[in-house]
Amino acid sequence: MNDINLSGLHAAWSNSVCQAAEISATMNSVVEYNRKKDEALFETAEASRAQKELLERQLEEVKEQNSLLKENNAALKENYSTLKELYEMAKAEAESSAKEAKQNKIFGWVSFAIGTIIGIAGIVIGIIV
């Protein structure tokens, strides 16, 4: 009388357990995929943050170098102006010296001529007297 066929119940229960295991395995793989994806995104974000910090440091260094270059350019302009002034002064002095030398040369020839005339006059007067 109590011959109940439990084989169908065992089969149904077995199928349910298999389906639950498959669902669990699928969920576990989805969870693992999401974990790996989140880990990769986190690593990417960390790398991006580190790269941003590096770029900011490089930008500061470039700004500092730019500032130094501006200072150097200002110093070079000042040196150029000083050299240009010195050149102009030397040029003017050279022109003045050239004029003075020409005047001295003329004075020398005039003095020589006058001295020669006086010398000749002295000889002629000495002979006459």
LINSUL-V373186 format. One record per backbone hydrogen bond with DSSP energy under -0.5 kcal/mol. CO is the residue of the C=O (numbers start at 1). NH is the residue of the N-H. If there is no record, write none. Layout:
BEGIN
CO	NH
CO	NH
END
This chain:
BEGIN
2	4
3	5
4	6
6	10
7	11
8	12
9	13
10	14
11	15
12	16
13	17
14	18
15	19
16	20
17	21
18	22
19	23
20	24
21	25
22	26
23	27
24	28
25	29
26	30
27	31
28	32
29	33
30	34
31	35
32	36
33	37
34	38
35	39
36	40
37	41
38	42
39	43
40	44
41	45
42	46
43	47
44	48
45	49
46	50
47	51
48	52
49	53
50	54
51	55
52	56
53	57
54	58
55	59
56	60
57	61
58	62
59	63
60	64
61	65
62	66
63	67
64	68
65	69
66	70
67	71
68	72
69	73
70	74
71	75
72	76
73	77
74	78
75	79
76	80
77	81
78	82
79	83
80	84
81	85
82	86
83	87
84	88
85	89
86	90
87	91
88	92
89	93
90	94
91	95
92	96
93	97
94	98
95	99
96	100
97	101
98	102
99	103
100	104
101	105
102	106
103	107
104	108
105	109
106	110
107	111
108	112
109	113
110	114
111	115
112	116
113	117
114	118
115	119
116	120
117	121
118	122
119	123
120	124
121	125
122	126
123	127
124	128
125	129
END
